[in-house]
Amino acid sequence: MWNRKELKEKGKLAFKANYWWCVLVSVIIMAVTGAAGGSSNSGASGGNDEFAASLQAASSQSGMSIGVVAAVLGILAVGMIIGLLIKLFVCNPIEMGGCRFFLANSDGKAQIGDVVAAFKNGYVNVALTLFLRDLFVSLWSLLLIVPGIIKAYEYRMVPYILAEDPTIDHKEAFAKSKAMMTGQKWNAFVLDLSFIGWGILSTVTCGILGVFYVNPYIFATGAELYKTLKENA
């Protein structure tokens, strides 16, 4: 059984030992993924649905032609498709690269090139595996929020597993992550909750604290969690 405080202390020490590179990598990860720990397109889809409904209502009131409405909806659809492709082929591989960097940083061997490691080795497999992860989590989320959260924690270690072996079969990666997270989902959830205070402080400072301390601290701790669960498994 791992201790949350000790794990966070290890992450903090690893982060501070290579401070500026960790800050830079965390900024890159946040910039391309839009969130620490991953993101979902369901909210954006819902927002677009509401916009489409408003547009249709406006068209009926103002006499806007159906052709114009169709053109706007088509642009929205193309935008969503482009966003999904960027996440699939750019964001997810960089997410894996970020995990690789922080794992190496924990051992004092990190290089900035680790961030783009997926583009050099196992790119197709990494993109496919993380796409399937996102797909499965999204499908489980359709049942209700809680099953989706549980599945997200079950697959939490997949990017780290890929970071160590980019060519691993996706079924094996999912199985390993599931085994590592068995009996650990609640503990990992509590670990995430322990950063809420830092998140609030980051918000109060308009994200400045997040950039220069909180985000790299969280990423470094995530790498320590993976290493600990791997050793225990």
N, C-alpha and C positions, 0 to 999 in steps of 0.2 A: 504494500500500500504506500503510495507516494504522499508526501506532505506538500500542501499547496504553497505555504510560505517559503519552504526551501526551494521549490521549483521556481517561484517568481524571483527569488534572490539569485538563483543561477542565471536566469534569463537577464536580470538587471546587470549582473557582473559581465556577462558575455557581450551585452549591448554596449556598455560603457567602455569595454576594452577596445572596441573598434567603432567609436561613437559616430564619426562623420559618415563613414561608409554605410553604417546601419541606417542612419537618418536618410541618406540619399536613396537607398534601396527601398525603404518603407514609403518614401514619397513616390517612387516609380510605381510600386505596387498599388498604392492608393489611387494614383492618377489613372491607371489603366483598368482597375477593377471597380472603382467608385466606392468601395467599402472594405473594412478589415475583415476577413472571414467569409468573403464571398458575397453574391447578390442574386436577386431574382428578377425576372422580367415581368412577373405577374402584376406588380403594381403599375408599371408603365403601360401594360396592356389594358388594365382597367381604366387608367387615365385616358388612353386613346379612345376607348369605347365611350366614355362619358363625353369626350370632345366630339366624337362622331355623332352621338345622339343630339348634342347641342347644335351641331352644324346642320343636321337634318331638320331640326325644329326651326332654326333660323331661316333655312331655305324655303320652308313652307310658308313662313310669315312674310318674307321679303320678296318672294318670287324668284329667288336664285335658281338658276337652271340646274336640272339634275346632272347635266354634264359637268358643271363646275364642282358640284358636290362629289361626284365620282372621281374627278381629277384630284381633289384634295385628299380624299380617302386613299386613293392610289399612292399618293406621295407619302402618306403616313405609313402605309403598308410596306413600301419600299424602304423607308427609314427604319422600320422595325427589323426587316430582314437584314439590312446592312449592319444594324446594331448587333444582331445575333451572330452574324458572320465574324464581326470584329471580336466579339467575346470568345467565339469558338477558336479562331485561328491566331489571335493575338493575346487577349487578356488571360485566358486560361493557361497557355504555355508560360507566360510571364509570372503568373501565380505560382506555378511549379518552380520556376527559376528563383523566385523569392524564397521559397521553402528551402531550396538547395543552398542558397546563400546563407541563410540563418543557421542551417544545420552545420555547414562548414565553419561559420563564425563561432559556433559553440566550441569547436575544436581549435580555433585560432588559425584556420586555413582558408578563410573566405577570400574570394576574388570577385570583383565587380562583374566579371564575365559570367559568373554563375547565373546571373539574372536571365541571360539569354541562352542558357545551356540547352533548353528544349529545342531551340531552332537549329542546333548543331547535331543533336543525337536523339533519335526516337520521336521526332516531331509529330508525325502522323499518329503514332500510338498515344502520345501524351494528349493531343487534341481530342482524339476519339474517346479516350478513357474519361477525361474530365467533362466532355460533352455528355456522355452517358451518366456520369454522376449528377450533373445538373438536371438531366432529363428525369432520372429516377426520383430525385428529391422533389422536383416540380409535380410529378404525377402523384406522389404520396401526399403532397401538400393539397392536392385537389380533394382528398378525402376529408381533410380538416387541417388546421394549422399544426396541431400537436404531432400527428404522424410524420409530417414533413420535417419538423424540428428533430424528431428522433432519428429519422433517416439521414438528416444532415450530419448529426453527430456520429452516426454509424460509419459514414464515409469520410469523416473528418481527416483521417490520416492518409487518404489516397494521394494527395499532392506530395506528401513527404515520401511515401513509398515510391512514387514515380521519380522523385528527386534523386533517390538512391539507385533506382533501376528504371530508366526511361523506357526500356523495351519490355517490361513485364506485361504479361497478358492482363487485360482489364478484369477478367473474372478472378484471377489470382489476387490482383490489387484490391478488389472489393472484399474478397474473402479475408485477406490479411487485416484490412482496416476493421472489418466487422469483428474479427477475433480480438484485436487489440483493444477495441472499444467496448467489448462485452463486460458489463459490470462497471464501466468507467464513464458512461454518458452523464450521469448525474454529477459526478465529481468534476468532469470537464465543464459542465454547465455552471456549477458553482464557481469554478476558476474564472470563467468569463464574467460572471456577476461581480467578482471581486474587483474588476476594473471599472465598474460603474462610476465610482467616485472620481477616478482619473478622467473618465469621459465627460463628466460634468465640468470639471476644471478646464478641460480642453475647450468645451463650448463657451465657457465664460471668457476665455482668452481668445475667442474667435478662431480657434483651431491651431493657434501658434504652439501651445503646449503639446498638442497632438502630434504636430510635425516633428518637433525637436525632442520629444520624450515619450509620450504615451504610445504612439503607434509602433515605433521600433521596439519598445519595451514589451508590447503585446506579442509582436512577431517573434521576438527572441524567446519569450516564455513558451510560445506554441512549439517552437523547435525543441525546447527542453522537455515538454510534455511528450512529444513523439519519441525522443530518445529514451525516456523513462519507461514508457509503455512497451517499447521494443525490447528493452532489457528484461522487463517483467514477463513479457510473452515468451 
